[in-house]
Amino acid sequence: MMAVVRAHPLALLALCLLGLGAAYLFAGLGPNAGFILPLRATRLGGMLVVGASIAVATVLFQTVAQNRILTPSIMGFDALYVLMQTALVAVIGAVGFTSLPKALKFGLEVGVMITAAVLLFGTLLGRGPRDVARMILTGVILGVLFRSLSGFVARVMDPNAYSVVQSVTFASFTRIDATLLLIGGSAALAAIALAFALSRRLDVMALGRPVAVSLGLGYERLMLLVLALVALLVSVSTALVGPVAFFGLIVVGLAHALVGADRHARLLPAAALIAGIVLVGGQLIFERLIGQQSTLSVVVECVGGLVFLWLLLKGRVR
Amino acid sequence: MRLAALLTLALIPLSALSLMLGAASVDVAAIGHDPQAALIFWVSRLPRTLAVLLTGAALAVAGVILQQIVRNRFVEPGTTGTGEGAALGLLAITLLAPGAPIIVKMLVASAAALATTFLFLRLIRRLPPREVLLVPLVGLILAGVLQAAVTFIGWQTDLLQYIGTWLMSGEFSGVIAGRYELLWIAGAAAALAYVYADRFVLLGLGRDAATNLGLDTERVLHLGLAVVSIVTALVVVTVGMIPFVGLVVPNLVSRLMGDNLRQSLPVVAAGGAALVLACDILGRAVRYPYEVPVGTVLGVLGSALFLWLLYRQPAR
């Protein structure tokens, strides 16, 4: 059995995900299938998109940061997206902003987010990650700063617009909007495809800056491109379900254990598939067996937080 | 000592401003003969100002003590999970015994805060000794896990609105006479810390050194933890968690006057009071007559200051 897993891990993961997805769609349909199927399909699609986005974003970010316990959310990416969203609402005015077509709105948010993320994290990572603990702490505190700023801007702009911000401070995998899923899903898929296309260069990048540069890799440009992809993927996942801090850490850790960390061509799909399995499987358990719709995100957060603590205490900062 | 004088001087106009500023317009000069003005002044303005001063001073002192105990400059009750622990205890007692008197709630919250701080100390003992910055990081993640638990339980039991104010978004808009007096206990606990100031300095030298110098290390440690937990729990119970005060003020004071606590503790207390009062006034003024919670204002200012400290100070 283990030999089979070792030989074809990706195929097995894909099969597992297919089975879970089918179970999620068709288990216990009952007479109202016409109504329930589209609803379930939206949720399933959302979970797959979000899972793959978070997984790929985490792998990419860990490669850029040369570190195995970082995730974009720990470094404040999600909070940055929420801040950009709030700032846009404040600048354009709540009325004007909410009446914009969703695609344009999302495009604006993502554009602003990519610019901000590349500027900020480009400078943070540009000098090379020397003092990792300081960098993580910086990210965590930046997250606090962004969240407080969002709260501040929201309070200052208008008590009514406060609900816009409040709705995105609590993650839920069941709150997926179908229109946004189409827009965000296509953007995320494009970004993931690009990441896959880059996987060989990412392998070189993972060797560390000096080695990668001496092998002729255009390090700076690749770093900025990867950061932009991370920003896009985080925007998609945060827009769809809200901020999720530690999920990527668990998923990518599992992927490392299963396929190793040396080849992105295997690591990226493995992480994306595992993310889908955890989300769909978890949602199946919580929604159908326990009857708790929105607890999955909280459980994932708690478990992920504990895993992160354990990694820190083991001294696995490098 | 000039610093202490400066801060005290700054506190006078700040307090006056705080007494005059609020949603209702009150002519402070008319308190003597206008019963309406007198009511607002005695029931809302004065208690609120006192609550802010007490909170700021007590939190800053708690931060200093915690930094001496942990021997790390980057910890405060908000980055060790202490505040979240207090919130968890408060939530538990609210669910199990909703009718419990406030003093019982306070004790339970303090005990939970104490337990969390002990857990934190246990955790950081296992860290590699050279990694100074991992200590606050572990505390922040611990706080995050506890916060997720609090949010989850609150969400299951429909108390989310009720507990929203406990975590990171403390505000003083709800303070009126009869609802803030617990903070005097926090102030008293901070004052007690001043009596033991020198012993906390010794504790900051490390266990062995302090014991060699004849200090009853365990007792001082437990006293310090008790002060920190009581202050944190009382602040959380009364106004909600207020971040970064205990972190930023002691660090700034220490940069200016070093670590002789006997001298610097009063300055730290005055500085904390001034900082929180200034932020509270800002929160009241920026979108008058609406208010921005002081926790949010400090979240912005405090995290910016903290980042500055992080990059200014050589990592020790």
Interface residues (C-beta under 8 A of the other chain):
Chain A: D131 A133 R134 I136 L137 T138 V140 I141 L142 V144 L145 R147 S148 L149 G151 F152 R155 V156 P159 F170 A245 S294 T295 V298 E301 C302 G305 L306 F308 L309 L312 L313 G315 V317
Chain B: F74 L123 R126 L127 P128 E131 V132 L133 L134 P136 L137 V138 L140 I141 L142 G144 V145 A148 A149 T151 F152 W155 S169 P243 V286 R287 Y290 E291 V292 P293 T296 V297 L298 G299 V300 S303 A304 F306 L307 L310 A315
